[in-house]
């Protein structure tokens, strides 16, 4: 379920689940699209549909396995995931916590040292997105875009469909795929983002011009 589209699709399919020892029940996502917690926002916040007869709107995080249910119309899945799982889930840290790091214009304004892009906490959380599940497909020792180098450059692994190698920069929204063995993520990023001044490291990126991922 690390693939975004798979998580979205989980909300569109009916689920047959056991209801007692001998019977099953078919369940569908019960809430309208007007809810803040809708299939798209829940999927981007890391969740897939995982209902039970008792909790018909239950969702589970693909990375930390946190289950949440009883959604109200104004519940924000990003905020709730971050508040409940910031100490245990790297996806909550890197994706859901981003909302607290930027202002309404998308400028990076957080003063929390552990939220700074160059902090060890954030780099480790970004790295976890590359190593979870099937993992990043370019982690051979001779590769120029290993998961560690990608995380150091500010990227997270955010595949949109099975088998792709799409990586997204948290801080400006640039998404890149089709990586070759000799690619340098910092140099590639420099060619693709107007916010990069010099491909020498993440500390060279101008966060004042950055924008968040889609919400």
Buried (B, 14 or more C-beta within 10 A) or exposed (E): BBBBEBBBBBBEEEBEEEBEEEEEBEBEBEBEEEBBBBBBBBBBBBBBBBBBEEBBBBBBBBBBEBEBBEBEEEBBBBBBBBEBBBEEBBBBBBBBBBBBBBEEEBBBEBEEEEBBBEEEBBBEBBBBBBBBBEEBBBBEEEBBBBBBBBBBBBBBBBBBEEEBBBBBBBBBBBBBEEBEEEBEBBBBBBEEBEBBEEBEEBEBBBBEBBBBBEE
